[in-house]
C-alpha cells in the first residue's frame, strides 16, 4: 500500500548502512572527545577514564541517530520536490 508516491530503490538498505556507520562514528567520536577532555583535565585514573568514555559514547549515540535522520529527511524532501504532481 503506497500512499506517498514512488519509493526510491535501495533506500532502506542505504538507511541501514547510514545508521550503522553513524552509530560507529558516534561511538568513536564520543570516545575521542572524552579522551581529549580527560587529557586536558589531567585525569590519570583508568577507572574514571573508562567511566567517562562510556558515558560520552552513550551520550553521542542519539546525536549520531539525529544526524542520520536529518540527512534522510532532507534527502526525501528534495526527492518529493522533484517529482511532478498529478
Secondary structure, DSSP 8 states (H G I E B T S, - for coil): ---SS---TTHHHHHHHHHHHHHHHHHHHHHHHHHHHHHHTT---HHHHHHHHHHHHHHHHHHHHHHHHHHHHHHHHHHHHHS---
